[in-house]
Amino acid sequence: MTRTRACPTCGTMQEFRKLDDAERAAVREKKGDRHYVDDLWRCTAVGCLTYFPAGHLSERGLLPEKFRKEEADPV
């Protein structure tokens, strides 16, 4: 499931998807075990690491560098 949202990092409308298990674990490690990570969405644009909770763009964050995509997903 994806949603089209304005990405503050990319400066354009992009597709966002929910964080996968590894991404959620990385956010939990960075922000603490009590941080709610089940409704976080990340930008799917190549090179973008932006994520935020649904409806709360002001609470955005960046995933660790190891999650940066260098090329588009195959269609």
CHARMM-style PDB file with segment names, atoms N, HN, CA, C and O in Angstrom:
ATOM      1  N   MET     1       0.845  -1.178   0.000  1.00  0.00      PROA
ATOM      2  CA  MET     1       0.000   0.000   0.000  1.00  0.00      PROA
ATOM      3  C   MET     1       0.887   1.236   0.000  1.00  0.00      PROA
ATOM      4  O   MET     1       1.822   1.338   0.794  1.00  0.00      PROA
ATOM      5  N   THR     2       0.597   2.155  -0.874  1.00  0.00      PROA
ATOM      6  HN  THR     2      -0.163   2.072  -1.519  1.00  0.00      PROA
ATOM      7  CA  THR     2       1.343   3.408  -0.923  1.00  0.00      PROA
ATOM      8  C   THR     2       0.372   4.581  -0.886  1.00  0.00      PROA
ATOM      9  O   THR     2      -0.826   4.442  -1.131  1.00  0.00      PROA
ATOM     10  N   ARG     3       0.937   5.737  -0.570  1.00  0.00      PROA
ATOM     11  HN  ARG     3       1.910   5.850  -0.371  1.00  0.00      PROA
ATOM     12  CA  ARG     3       0.184   6.999  -0.564  1.00  0.00      PROA
ATOM     13  C   ARG     3       1.040   8.053  -1.244  1.00  0.00      PROA
ATOM     14  O   ARG     3       2.260   8.065  -1.087  1.00  0.00      PROA
ATOM     15  N   THR     4       0.410   8.922  -1.987  1.00  0.00      PROA
ATOM     16  HN  THR     4      -0.582   8.912  -2.114  1.00  0.00      PROA
ATOM     17  CA  THR     4       1.127  10.027  -2.600  1.00  0.00      PROA
ATOM     18  C   THR     4       1.075  11.212  -1.642  1.00  0.00      PROA
ATOM     19  O   THR     4       0.004  11.644  -1.217  1.00  0.00      PROA
ATOM     20  N   ARG     5       2.247  11.722  -1.315  1.00  0.00      PROA
ATOM     21  HN  ARG     5       3.117  11.371  -1.660  1.00  0.00      PROA
ATOM     22  CA  ARG     5       2.385  12.842  -0.374  1.00  0.00      PROA
ATOM     23  C   ARG     5       3.465  13.786  -0.875  1.00  0.00      PROA
ATOM     24  O   ARG     5       4.298  13.417  -1.703  1.00  0.00      PROA
ATOM     25  N   ALA     6       3.441  14.995  -0.367  1.00  0.00      PROA
ATOM     26  HN  ALA     6       2.765  15.295   0.306  1.00  0.00      PROA
ATOM     27  CA  ALA     6       4.530  15.934  -0.637  1.00  0.00      PROA
ATOM     28  C   ALA     6       5.707  15.543   0.249  1.00  0.00      PROA
ATOM     29  O   ALA     6       5.564  15.450   1.468  1.00  0.00      PROA
ATOM     30  N   CYS     7       6.857  15.317  -0.355  1.00  0.00      PROA
ATOM     31  HN  CYS     7       6.973  15.393  -1.345  1.00  0.00      PROA
ATOM     32  CA  CYS     7       8.048  14.984   0.418  1.00  0.00      PROA
ATOM     33  C   CYS     7       8.841  16.261   0.664  1.00  0.00      PROA
ATOM     34  O   CYS     7       9.240  16.925  -0.293  1.00  0.00      PROA
ATOM     35  N   PRO     8       9.081  16.622   1.929  1.00  0.00      PROA
ATOM     36  CA  PRO     8       9.809  17.850   2.226  1.00  0.00      PROA
ATOM     37  C   PRO     8      11.274  17.783   1.796  1.00  0.00      PROA
ATOM     38  O   PRO     8      11.886  18.821   1.545  1.00  0.00      PROA
ATOM     39  N   THR     9      11.836  16.603   1.708  1.00  0.00      PROA
ATOM     40  HN  THR     9      11.339  15.759   1.912  1.00  0.00      PROA
ATOM     41  CA  THR     9      13.227  16.456   1.291  1.00  0.00      PROA
ATOM     42  C   THR     9      13.350  16.544  -0.225  1.00  0.00      PROA
ATOM     43  O   THR     9      14.223  17.242  -0.742  1.00  0.00      PROA
ATOM     44  N   CYS    10      12.474  15.835  -0.936  1.00  0.00      PROA
ATOM     45  HN  CYS    10      11.766  15.268  -0.516  1.00  0.00      PROA
ATOM     46  CA  CYS    10      12.519  15.821  -2.403  1.00  0.00      PROA
ATOM     47  C   CYS    10      11.966  17.116  -2.999  1.00  0.00      PROA
ATOM     48  O   CYS    10      12.386  17.536  -4.078  1.00  0.00      PROA
ATOM     49  N   GLY    11      11.026  17.746  -2.295  1.00  0.00      PROA
ATOM     50  HN  GLY    11      10.685  17.404  -1.419  1.00  0.00      PROA
ATOM     51  CA  GLY    11      10.413  18.976  -2.791  1.00  0.00      PROA
ATOM     52  C   GLY    11       9.347  18.734  -3.850  1.00  0.00      PROA
ATOM     53  O   GLY    11       8.937  19.665  -4.543  1.00  0.00      PROA
ATOM     54  N   THR    12       8.895  17.487  -3.979  1.00  0.00      PROA
ATOM     55  HN  THR    12       9.228  16.731  -3.415  1.00  0.00      PROA
ATOM     56  CA  THR    12       7.875  17.133  -4.957  1.00  0.00      PROA
ATOM     57  C   THR    12       6.931  16.100  -4.348  1.00  0.00      PROA
ATOM     58  O   THR    12       7.165  15.600  -3.247  1.00  0.00      PROA
ATOM     59  N   MET    13       5.867  15.790  -5.076  1.00  0.00      PROA
ATOM     60  HN  MET    13       5.677  16.196  -5.970  1.00  0.00      PROA
ATOM     61  CA  MET    13       4.955  14.730  -4.660  1.00  0.00      PROA
ATOM     62  C   MET    13       5.635  13.394  -4.933  1.00  0.00      PROA
ATOM     63  O   MET    13       6.187  13.178  -6.012  1.00  0.00      PROA
ATOM     64  N   GLN    14       5.592  12.499  -3.948  1.00  0.00      PROA
ATOM     65  HN  GLN    14       5.144  12.674  -3.071  1.00  0.00      PROA
ATOM     66  CA  GLN    14       6.235  11.192  -4.061  1.00  0.00      PROA
ATOM     67  C   GLN    14       5.329  10.116  -3.475  1.00  0.00      PROA
ATOM     68  O   GLN    14       4.404  10.408  -2.717  1.00  0.00      PROA
ATOM     69  N   GLU    15       5.608   8.881  -3.835  1.00  0.00      PROA
ATOM     70  HN  GLU    15       6.360   8.644  -4.451  1.00  0.00      PROA
ATOM     71  CA  GLU    15       4.920   7.743  -3.240  1.00  0.00      PROA
ATOM     72  C   GLU    15       5.574   7.430  -1.895  1.00  0.00      PROA
ATOM     73  O   GLU    15       6.800   7.433  -1.780  1.00  0.00      PROA
ATOM     74  N   PHE    16       4.766   7.163  -0.896  1.00  0.00      PROA
ATOM     75  HN  PHE    16       3.771   7.160  -0.989  1.00  0.00      PROA
ATOM     76  CA  PHE    16       5.231   6.765   0.427  1.00  0.00      PROA
ATOM     77  C   PHE    16       4.661   5.397   0.741  1.00  0.00      PROA
ATOM     78  O   PHE    16       3.540   5.080   0.342  1.00  0.00      PROA
ATOM     79  N   ARG    17       5.426   4.586   1.452  1.00  0.00      PROA
ATOM     80  HN  ARG    17       6.336   4.844   1.776  1.00  0.00      PROA
ATOM     81  CA  ARG    17       4.971   3.278   1.919  1.00  0.00      PROA
ATOM     82  C   ARG    17       5.314   3.160   3.402  1.00  0.00      PROA
ATOM     83  O   ARG    17       6.160   3.887   3.921  1.00  0.00      PROA
ATOM     84  N   LYS    18       4.637   2.227   4.069  1.00  0.00      PROA
ATOM     85  HN  LYS    18       3.950   1.636   3.647  1.00  0.00      PROA
ATOM     86  CA  LYS    18       4.943   2.002   5.484  1.00  0.00      PROA
ATOM     87  C   LYS    18       6.346   1.428   5.623  1.00  0.00      PROA
ATOM     88  O   LYS    18       6.828   0.727   4.734  1.00  0.00      PROA
ATOM     89  N   LEU    19       6.993   1.726   6.734  1.00  0.00      PROA
ATOM     90  HN  LEU    19       6.601   2.295   7.456  1.00  0.00      PROA
ATOM     91  CA  LEU    19       8.323   1.189   7.005  1.00  0.00      PROA
ATOM     92  C   LEU    19       8.261  -0.332   7.112  1.00  0.00      PROA
ATOM     93  O   LEU    19       7.289  -0.889   7.623  1.00  0.00      PROA
ATOM     94  N   ASP    20       9.307  -0.996   6.625  1.00  0.00      PROA
ATOM     95  HN  ASP    20      10.096  -0.544   6.210  1.00  0.00      PROA
ATOM     96  CA  ASP    20       9.390  -2.445   6.786  1.00  0.00      PROA
ATOM     97  C   ASP    20       9.977  -2.750   8.164  1.00  0.00      PROA
ATOM     98  O   ASP    20      10.300  -1.837   8.923  1.00  0.00      PROA
ATOM     99  N   ASP    21      10.112  -4.034   8.480  1.00  0.00      PROA
ATOM    100  HN  ASP    21       9.850  -4.776   7.864  1.00  0.00      PROA
ATOM    101  CA  ASP    21      10.571  -4.443   9.813  1.00  0.00      PROA
ATOM    102  C   ASP    21      11.953  -3.896  10.162  1.00  0.00      PROA
ATOM    103  O   ASP    21      12.167  -3.422  11.278  1.00  0.00      PROA
ATOM    104  N   ALA    22      12.884  -3.960   9.223  1.00  0.00      PROA
ATOM    105  HN  ALA    22      12.710  -4.345   8.317  1.00  0.00      PROA
ATOM    106  CA  ALA    22      14.252  -3.486   9.481  1.00  0.00      PROA
ATOM    107  C   ALA    22      14.271  -1.973   9.697  1.00  0.00      PROA
ATOM    108  O   ALA    22      15.000  -1.481  10.558  1.00  0.00      PROA
ATOM    109  N   GLU    23      13.488  -1.242   8.932  1.00  0.00      PROA
ATOM    110  HN  GLU    23      12.896  -1.642   8.231  1.00  0.00      PROA
ATOM    111  CA  GLU    23      13.424   0.216   9.082  1.00  0.00      PROA
ATOM    112  C   GLU    23      12.802   0.596  10.420  1.00  0.00      PROA
ATOM    113  O   GLU    23      13.288   1.503  11.097  1.00  0.00      PROA
ATOM    114  N   ARG    24      11.724  -0.099  10.806  1.00  0.00      PROA
ATOM    115  HN  ARG    24      11.330  -0.836  10.257  1.00  0.00      PROA
ATOM    116  CA  ARG    24      11.099   0.168  12.113  1.00  0.00      PROA
ATOM    117  C   ARG    24      12.073  -0.108  13.246  1.00  0.00      PROA
ATOM    118  O   ARG    24      12.132   0.651  14.213  1.00  0.00      PROA
ATOM    119  N   ALA    25      12.836  -1.188  13.135  1.00  0.00      PROA
ATOM    120  HN  ALA    25      12.788  -1.805  12.350  1.00  0.00      PROA
ATOM    121  CA  ALA    25      13.821  -1.520  14.169  1.00  0.00      PROA
ATOM    122  C   ALA    25      14.883  -0.433  14.274  1.00  0.00      PROA
ATOM    123  O   ALA    25      15.316  -0.095  15.375  1.00  0.00      PROA
ATOM    124  N   ALA    26      15.306   0.115  13.139  1.00  0.00      PROA
ATOM    125  HN  ALA    26      14.954  -0.160  12.244  1.00  0.00      PROA
ATOM    126  CA  ALA    26      16.318   1.173  13.145  1.00  0.00      PROA
ATOM    127  C   ALA    26      15.788   2.441  13.812  1.00  0.00      PROA
ATOM    128  O   ALA    26      16.513   3.099  14.558  1.00  0.00      PROA
ATOM    129  N   VAL    27      14.528   2.786  13.547  1.00  0.00      PROA
ATOM    130  HN  VAL    27      13.939   2.252  12.941  1.00  0.00      PROA
ATOM    131  CA  VAL    27      13.929   3.973  14.183  1.00  0.00      PROA
ATOM    132  C   VAL    27      13.791   3.736  15.676  1.00  0.00      PROA
ATOM    133  O   VAL    27      14.086   4.621  16.479  1.00  0.00      PROA
ATOM    134  N   ARG    28      13.341   2.542  16.053  1.00  0.00      PROA
ATOM    135  HN  ARG    28      13.101   1.822  15.401  1.00  0.00      PROA
ATOM    136  CA  ARG    28      13.203   2.206  17.474  1.00  0.00      PROA
ATOM    137  C   ARG    28      14.551   2.291  18.186  1.00  0.00      PROA
ATOM    138  O   ARG    28      14.631   2.787  19.310  1.00  0.00      PROA
ATOM    139  N   GLU    29      15.605   1.810  17.535  1.00  0.00      PROA
ATOM    140  HN  GLU    29      15.539   1.407  16.621  1.00  0.00      PROA
ATOM    141  CA  GLU    29      16.949   1.860  18.124  1.00  0.00      PROA
ATOM    142  C   GLU    29      17.406   3.305  18.325  1.00  0.00      PROA
ATOM    143  O   GLU    29      18.032   3.630  19.333  1.00  0.00      PROA
ATOM    144  N   LYS    30      17.092   4.156  17.369  1.00  0.00      PROA
ATOM    145  HN  LYS    30      16.583   3.891  16.550  1.00  0.00      PROA
ATOM    146  CA  LYS    30      17.508   5.556  17.427  1.00  0.00      PROA
ATOM    147  C   LYS    30      16.672   6.366  18.430  1.00  0.00      PROA
ATOM    148  O   LYS    30      17.207   7.198  19.163  1.00  0.00      PROA
ATOM    149  N   LYS    31      15.358   6.115  18.455  1.00  0.00      PROA
ATOM    150  HN  LYS    31      14.923   5.440  17.860  1.00  0.00      PROA
ATOM    151  CA  LYS    31      14.453   6.944  19.259  1.00  0.00      PROA
ATOM    152  C   LYS    31      14.048   6.316  20.580  1.00  0.00      PROA
ATOM    153  O   LYS    31      13.464   6.988  21.430  1.00  0.00      PROA
ATOM    154  N   GLY    32      14.348   5.035  20.765  1.00  0.00      PROA
ATOM    155  HN  GLY    32      14.822   4.489  20.075  1.00  0.00      PROA
ATOM    156  CA  GLY    32      13.986   4.372  22.014  1.00  0.00      PROA
ATOM    157  C   GLY    32      12.845   3.392  21.829  1.00  0.00      PROA
ATOM    158  O   GLY    32      12.037   3.512  20.909  1.00  0.00      PROA
ATOM    159  N   ASP    33      12.799   2.414  22.729  1.00  0.00      PROA
ATOM    160  HN  ASP    33      13.456   2.316  23.477  1.00  0.00      PROA
ATOM    161  CA  ASP    33      11.811   1.343  22.641  1.00  0.00      PROA
ATOM    162  C   ASP    33      10.377   1.825  22.765  1.00  0.00      PROA
ATOM    163  O   ASP    33       9.465   1.166  22.265  1.00  0.00      PROA
ATOM    164  N   ARG    34      10.158   2.936  23.405  1.00  0.00      PROA
ATOM    165  HN  ARG    34      10.898   3.472  23.812  1.00  0.00      PROA
ATOM    166  CA  ARG    34       8.796   3.419  23.616  1.00  0.00      PROA
ATOM    167  C   ARG    34       8.262   4.229  22.431  1.00  0.00      PROA
ATOM    168  O   ARG    34       7.096   4.624  22.428  1.00  0.00      PROA
ATOM    169  N   HSD    35       9.088   4.473  21.449  1.00  0.00      PROA
ATOM    170  HN  HSD    35      10.035   4.152  21.452  1.00  0.00      PROA
ATOM    171  CA  HSD    35       8.655   5.246  20.280  1.00  0.00      PROA
ATOM    172  C   HSD    35       7.752   4.385  19.406  1.00  0.00      PROA
ATOM    173  O   HSD    35       8.126   3.273  19.031  1.00  0.00      PROA
ATOM    174  N   TYR    36       6.553   4.895  19.076  1.00  0.00      PROA
ATOM    175  HN  TYR    36       6.249   5.797  19.380  1.00  0.00      PROA
ATOM    176  CA  TYR    36       5.587   4.165  18.255  1.00  0.00      PROA
ATOM    177  C   TYR    36       6.032   4.200  16.794  1.00  0.00      PROA
ATOM    178  O   TYR    36       6.173   5.275  16.212  1.00  0.00      PROA
ATOM    179  N   VAL    37       6.251   3.038  16.209  1.00  0.00      PROA
ATOM    180  HN  VAL    37       6.137   2.164  16.681  1.00  0.00      PROA
ATOM    181  CA  VAL    37       6.794   2.965  14.844  1.00  0.00      PROA
ATOM    182  C   VAL    37       5.867   2.258  13.856  1.00  0.00      PROA
ATOM    183  O   VAL    37       6.249   2.047  12.704  1.00  0.00      PROA
ATOM    184  N   ASP    38       4.669   1.891  14.278  1.00  0.00      PROA
ATOM    185  HN  ASP    38       4.359   2.061  15.213  1.00  0.00      PROA
ATOM    186  CA  ASP    38       3.799   1.102  13.405  1.00  0.00      PROA
ATOM    187  C   ASP    38       3.020   1.916  12.386  1.00  0.00      PROA
ATOM    188  O   ASP    38       2.371   1.327  11.521  1.00  0.00      PROA
ATOM    189  N   ASP    39       3.051   3.226  12.445  1.00  0.00      PROA
ATOM    190  HN  ASP    39       3.577   3.705  13.148  1.00  0.00      PROA
ATOM    191  CA  ASP    39       2.349   4.048  11.452  1.00  0.00      PROA
ATOM    192  C   ASP    39       3.301   5.083  10.851  1.00  0.00      PROA
ATOM    193  O   ASP    39       2.925   6.238  10.650  1.00  0.00      PROA
ATOM    194  N   LEU    40       4.525   4.664  10.569  1.00  0.00      PROA
ATOM    195  HN  LEU    40       4.830   3.726  10.733  1.00  0.00      PROA
ATOM    196  CA  LEU    40       5.499   5.542   9.930  1.00  0.00      PROA
ATOM    197  C   LEU    40       5.568   5.218   8.445  1.00  0.00      PROA
ATOM    198  O   LEU    40       5.557   4.052   8.051  1.00  0.00      PROA
ATOM    199  N   TRP    41       5.638   6.255   7.630  1.00  0.00      PROA
ATOM    200  HN  TRP    41       5.646   7.203   7.949  1.00  0.00      PROA
ATOM    201  CA  TRP    41       5.662   6.130   6.176  1.00  0.00      PROA
ATOM    202  C   TRP    41       6.956   6.721   5.650  1.00  0.00      PROA
ATOM    203  O   TRP    41       7.402   7.761   6.134  1.00  0.00      PROA
ATOM    204  N   ARG    42       7.572   6.066   4.657  1.00  0.00      PROA
ATOM    205  HN  ARG    42       7.210   5.220   4.264  1.00  0.00      PROA
ATOM    206  CA  ARG    42       8.818   6.567   4.086  1.00  0.00      PROA
ATOM    207  C   ARG    42       8.642   6.871   2.613  1.00  0.00      PROA
ATOM    208  O   ARG    42       7.856   6.235   1.910  1.00  0.00      PROA
ATOM    209  N   CYS    43       9.395   7.859   2.168  1.00  0.00      PROA
ATOM    210  HN  CYS    43      10.033   8.376   2.739  1.00  0.00      PROA
ATOM    211  CA  CYS    43       9.427   8.235   0.758  1.00  0.00      PROA
ATOM    212  C   CYS    43      10.120   7.125  -0.027  1.00  0.00      PROA
ATOM    213  O   CYS    43      11.141   6.595   0.411  1.00  0.00      PROA
ATOM    214  N   THR    44       9.568   6.779  -1.176  1.00  0.00      PROA
ATOM    215  HN  THR    44       8.738   7.210  -1.531  1.00  0.00      PROA
ATOM    216  CA  THR    44      10.136   5.712  -1.996  1.00  0.00      PROA
ATOM    217  C   THR    44      11.037   6.239  -3.113  1.00  0.00      PROA
ATOM    218  O   THR    44      11.518   5.456  -3.933  1.00  0.00      PROA
ATOM    219  N   ALA    45      11.271   7.544  -3.158  1.00  0.00      PROA
ATOM    220  HN  ALA    45      10.881   8.180  -2.492  1.00  0.00      PROA
ATOM    221  CA  ALA    45      12.133   8.110  -4.203  1.00  0.00      PROA
ATOM    222  C   ALA    45      13.575   7.640  -4.026  1.00  0.00      PROA
ATOM    223  O   ALA    45      14.055   7.469  -2.905  1.00  0.00      PROA
ATOM    224  N   VAL    46      14.247   7.437  -5.140  1.00  0.00      PROA
ATOM    225  HN  VAL    46      13.858   7.576  -6.050  1.00  0.00      PROA
ATOM    226  CA  VAL    46      15.654   7.021  -5.110  1.00  0.00      PROA
ATOM    227  C   VAL    46      16.460   8.045  -4.324  1.00  0.00      PROA
ATOM    228  O   VAL    46      16.386   9.244  -4.593  1.00  0.00      PROA
ATOM    229  N   GLY    47      17.233   7.567  -3.346  1.00  0.00      PROA
ATOM    230  HN  GLY    47      17.294   6.593  -3.127  1.00  0.00      PROA
ATOM    231  CA  GLY    47      18.112   8.424  -2.560  1.00  0.00      PROA
ATOM    232  C   GLY    47      17.483   9.094  -1.353  1.00  0.00      PROA
ATOM    233  O   GLY    47      18.202   9.687  -0.548  1.00  0.00      PROA
ATOM    234  N   CYS    48      16.171   9.024  -1.195  1.00  0.00      PROA
ATOM    235  HN  CYS    48      15.586   8.542  -1.848  1.00  0.00      PROA
ATOM    236  CA  CYS    48      15.501   9.720  -0.091  1.00  0.00      PROA
ATOM    237  C   CYS    48      15.379   8.810   1.133  1.00  0.00      PROA
ATOM    238  O   CYS    48      15.092   7.620   1.002  1.00  0.00      PROA
ATOM    239  N   LEU    49      15.597   9.372   2.312  1.00  0.00      PROA
ATOM    240  HN  LEU    49      15.830  10.338   2.418  1.00  0.00      PROA
ATOM    241  CA  LEU    49      15.518   8.642   3.583  1.00  0.00      PROA
ATOM    242  C   LEU    49      14.423   9.185   4.503  1.00  0.00      PROA
ATOM    243  O   LEU    49      14.343   8.788   5.665  1.00  0.00      PROA
ATOM    244  N   THR    50      13.589  10.079   4.001  1.00  0.00      PROA
ATOM    245  HN  THR    50      13.654  10.401   3.056  1.00  0.00      PROA
ATOM    246  CA  THR    50      12.575  10.742   4.818  1.00  0.00      PROA
ATOM    247  C   THR    50      11.458   9.789   5.229  1.00  0.00      PROA
ATOM    248  O   THR    50      10.977   8.986   4.429  1.00  0.00      PROA
ATOM    249  N   TYR    51      11.058   9.895   6.491  1.00  0.00      PROA
ATOM    250  HN  TYR    51      11.449  10.547   7.142  1.00  0.00      PROA
ATOM    251  CA  TYR    51       9.877   9.175   6.993  1.00  0.00      PROA
ATOM    252  C   TYR    51       9.129  10.094   7.939  1.00  0.00      PROA
ATOM    253  O   TYR    51       9.706  11.026   8.498  1.00  0.00      PROA
ATOM    254  N   PHE    52       7.839   9.829   8.118  1.00  0.00      PROA
ATOM    255  HN  PHE    52       7.370   9.071   7.664  1.00  0.00      PROA
ATOM    256  CA  PHE    52       7.056  10.557   9.109  1.00  0.00      PROA
ATOM    257  C   PHE    52       5.778   9.793   9.422  1.00  0.00      PROA
ATOM    258  O   PHE    52       5.341   8.956   8.632  1.00  0.00      PROA
ATOM    259  N   PRO    53       5.171  10.083  10.587  1.00  0.00      PROA
ATOM    260  CA  PRO    53       3.896   9.450  10.924  1.00  0.00      PROA
ATOM    261  C   PRO    53       2.805   9.982  10.006  1.00  0.00      PROA
ATOM    262  O   PRO    53       2.861  11.134   9.574  1.00  0.00      PROA
ATOM    263  N   ALA    54       1.832   9.165   9.712  1.00  0.00      PROA
ATOM    264  HN  ALA    54       1.786   8.230  10.063  1.00  0.00      PROA
ATOM    265  CA  ALA    54       0.715   9.586   8.864  1.00  0.00      PROA
ATOM    266  C   ALA    54       0.092  10.857   9.422  1.00  0.00      PROA
ATOM    267  O   ALA    54      -0.312  10.904  10.583  1.00  0.00      PROA
ATOM    268  N   GLY    55       0.019  11.873   8.596  1.00  0.00      PROA
ATOM    269  HN  GLY    55       0.347  11.836   7.653  1.00  0.00      PROA
ATOM    270  CA  GLY    55      -0.630  13.114   9.001  1.00  0.00      PROA
ATOM    271  C   GLY    55       0.207  14.059   9.836  1.00  0.00      PROA
ATOM    272  O   GLY    55      -0.305  15.094  10.263  1.00  0.00      PROA
ATOM    273  N   HSD    56       1.472  13.754  10.093  1.00  0.00      PROA
ATOM    274  HN  HSD    56       1.888  12.913   9.746  1.00  0.00      PROA
ATOM    275  CA  HSD    56       2.303  14.590  10.958  1.00  0.00      PROA
ATOM    276  C   HSD    56       3.645  14.889  10.293  1.00  0.00      PROA
ATOM    277  O   HSD    56       4.694  14.449  10.761  1.00  0.00      PROA
ATOM    278  N   LEU    57       3.596  15.626   9.222  1.00  0.00      PROA
ATOM    279  HN  LEU    57       2.743  15.984   8.842  1.00  0.00      PROA
ATOM    280  CA  LEU    57       4.801  15.948   8.460  1.00  0.00      PROA
ATOM    281  C   LEU    57       5.849  16.642   9.313  1.00  0.00      PROA
ATOM    282  O   LEU    57       7.046  16.479   9.079  1.00  0.00      PROA
ATOM    283  N   SER    58       5.411  17.417  10.304  1.00  0.00      PROA
ATOM    284  HN  SER    58       4.438  17.550  10.495  1.00  0.00      PROA
ATOM    285  CA  SER    58       6.360  18.150  11.149  1.00  0.00      PROA
ATOM    286  C   SER    58       7.203  17.221  12.022  1.00  0.00      PROA
ATOM    287  O   SER    58       8.221  17.647  12.569  1.00  0.00      PROA
ATOM    288  N   GLU    59       6.793  15.962  12.157  1.00  0.00      PROA
ATOM    289  HN  GLU    59       5.967  15.616  11.713  1.00  0.00      PROA
ATOM    290  CA  GLU    59       7.520  14.996  12.987  1.00  0.00      PROA
ATOM    291  C   GLU    59       8.401  14.084  12.143  1.00  0.00      PROA
ATOM    292  O   GLU    59       8.686  12.952  12.531  1.00  0.00      PROA
ATOM    293  N   ARG    60       8.825  14.578  11.001  1.00  0.00      PROA
ATOM    294  HN  ARG    60       8.593  15.499  10.686  1.00  0.00      PROA
ATOM    295  CA  ARG    60       9.608  13.741  10.081  1.00  0.00      PROA
ATOM    296  C   ARG    60      10.998  13.449  10.630  1.00  0.00      PROA
ATOM    297  O   ARG    60      11.512  14.152  11.500  1.00  0.00      PROA
ATOM    298  N   GLY    61      11.576  12.401  10.094  1.00  0.00      PROA
ATOM    299  HN  GLY    61      11.158  11.830   9.387  1.00  0.00      PROA
ATOM    300  CA  GLY    61      12.933  12.007  10.445  1.00  0.00      PROA
ATOM    301  C   GLY    61      13.628  11.424   9.234  1.00  0.00      PROA
ATOM    302  O   GLY    61      13.044  11.333   8.154  1.00  0.00      PROA
ATOM    303  N   LEU    62      14.864  11.034   9.415  1.00  0.00      PROA
ATOM    304  HN  LEU    62      15.338  11.109  10.293  1.00  0.00      PROA
ATOM    305  CA  LEU    62      15.632  10.413   8.344  1.00  0.00      PROA
ATOM    306  C   LEU    62      16.095   9.033   8.795  1.00  0.00      PROA
ATOM    307  O   LEU    62      16.598   8.864   9.906  1.00  0.00      PROA
ATOM    308  N   LEU    63      15.919   8.065   7.930  1.00  0.00      PROA
ATOM    309  HN  LEU    63      15.510   8.203   7.028  1.00  0.00      PROA
ATOM    310  CA  LEU    63      16.408   6.721   8.202  1.00  0.00      PROA
ATOM    311  C   LEU    63      17.928   6.711   8.125  1.00  0.00      PROA
ATOM    312  O   LEU    63      18.517   7.603   7.514  1.00  0.00      PROA
ATOM    313  N   PRO    64      18.574   5.720   8.733  1.00  0.00      PROA
ATOM    314  CA  PRO    64      20.030   5.600   8.612  1.00  0.00      PROA
ATOM    315  C   PRO    64      20.450   5.422   7.149  1.00  0.00      PROA
ATOM    316  O   PRO    64      19.676   4.943   6.320  1.00  0.00      PROA
ATOM    317  N   GLU    65      21.653   5.806   6.863  1.00  0.00      PROA
ATOM    318  HN  GLU    65      22.281   6.195   7.536  1.00  0.00      PROA
ATOM    319  CA  GLU    65      22.203   5.786   5.505  1.00  0.00      PROA
ATOM    320  C   GLU    65      22.099   4.411   4.838  1.00  0.00      PROA
ATOM    321  O   GLU    65      21.946   4.342   3.619  1.00  0.00      PROA
ATOM    322  N   LYS    66      22.178   3.334   5.589  1.00  0.00      PROA
ATOM    323  HN  LYS    66      22.302   3.390   6.580  1.00  0.00      PROA
ATOM    324  CA  LYS    66      22.146   1.996   4.991  1.00  0.00      PROA
ATOM    325  C   LYS    66      20.825   1.691   4.274  1.00  0.00      PROA
ATOM    326  O   LYS    66      20.746   0.721   3.520  1.00  0.00      PROA
ATOM    327  N   PHE    67      19.787   2.508   4.502  1.00  0.00      PROA
ATOM    328  HN  PHE    67      19.852   3.296   5.115  1.00  0.00      PROA
ATOM    329  CA  PHE    67      18.499   2.303   3.847  1.00  0.00      PROA
ATOM    330  C   PHE    67      18.328   3.144   2.580  1.00  0.00      PROA
ATOM    331  O   PHE    67      17.260   3.118   1.969  1.00  0.00      PROA
ATOM    332  N   ARG    68      19.348   3.878   2.183  1.00  0.00      PROA
ATOM    333  HN  ARG    68      20.215   3.898   2.680  1.00  0.00      PROA
ATOM    334  CA  ARG    68      19.258   4.709   0.980  1.00  0.00      PROA
ATOM    335  C   ARG    68      19.216   3.815  -0.259  1.00  0.00      PROA
ATOM    336  O   ARG    68      20.062   2.937  -0.425  1.00  0.00      PROA
ATOM    337  N   LYS    69      18.227   4.042  -1.126  1.00  0.00      PROA
ATOM    338  HN  LYS    69      17.539   4.756  -0.991  1.00  0.00      PROA
ATOM    339  CA  LYS    69      18.112   3.309  -2.383  1.00  0.00      PROA
ATOM    340  C   LYS    69      18.890   4.060  -3.456  1.00  0.00      PROA
ATOM    341  O   LYS    69      18.727   5.270  -3.611  1.00  0.00      PROA
ATOM    342  N   GLU    70      19.718   3.361  -4.180  1.00  0.00      PROA
ATOM    343  HN  GLU    70      19.851   2.378  -4.054  1.00  0.00      PROA
ATOM    344  CA  GLU    70      20.509   3.978  -5.234  1.00  0.00      PROA
ATOM    345  C   GLU    70      19.880   3.868  -6.609  1.00  0.00      PROA
ATOM    346  O   GLU    70      20.307   4.542  -7.546  1.00  0.00      PROA
ATOM    347  N   GLU    71      18.860   3.016  -6.737  1.00  0.00      PROA
ATOM    348  HN  GLU    71      18.513   2.468  -5.975  1.00  0.00      PROA
ATOM    349  CA  GLU    71      18.172   2.910  -8.021  1.00  0.00      PROA
ATOM    350  C   GLU    71      16.706   2.566  -7.781  1.00  0.00      PROA
ATOM    351  O   GLU    71      16.340   2.070  -6.716  1.00  0.00      PROA
ATOM    352  N   ALA    72      15.880   2.834  -8.773  1.00  0.00      PROA
ATOM    353  HN  ALA    72      16.177   3.237  -9.638  1.00  0.00      PROA
ATOM    354  CA  ALA    72      14.448   2.609  -8.654  1.00  0.00      PROA
ATOM    355  C   ALA    72      14.133   1.121  -8.580  1.00  0.00      PROA
ATOM    356  O   ALA    72      14.865   0.289  -9.117  1.00  0.00      PROA
ATOM    357  N   ASP    73      13.031   0.800  -7.905  1.00  0.00      PROA
ATOM    358  HN  ASP    73      12.437   1.476  -7.469  1.00  0.00      PROA
ATOM    359  CA  ASP    73      12.569  -0.572  -7.849  1.00  0.00      PROA
ATOM    360  C   ASP    73      12.136  -1.020  -9.246  1.00  0.00      PROA
ATOM    361  O   ASP    73      11.575  -0.221  -9.995  1.00  0.00      PROA
ATOM    362  N   PRO    74      12.382  -2.274  -9.610  1.00  0.00      PROA
ATOM    363  CA  PRO    74      11.943  -2.755 -10.922  1.00  0.00      PROA
ATOM    364  C   PRO    74      10.423  -2.769 -11.010  1.00  0.00      PROA
ATOM    365  O   PRO    74       9.737  -3.020 -10.019  1.00  0.00      PROA
ATOM    366  N   VAL    75       9.911  -2.503 -12.183  1.00  0.00      PROA
ATOM    367  HN  VAL    75      10.468  -2.300 -12.988  1.00  0.00      PROA
ATOM    368  CA  VAL    75       8.450  -2.444 -12.372  1.00  0.00      PROA
ATOM    369  C   VAL    75       7.886  -3.795 -12.677  1.00  0.00      PROA
ATOM    370  OT1 VAL    75       6.677  -3.931 -12.865  1.00  0.00      PROA
TER     371      VAL     75
END
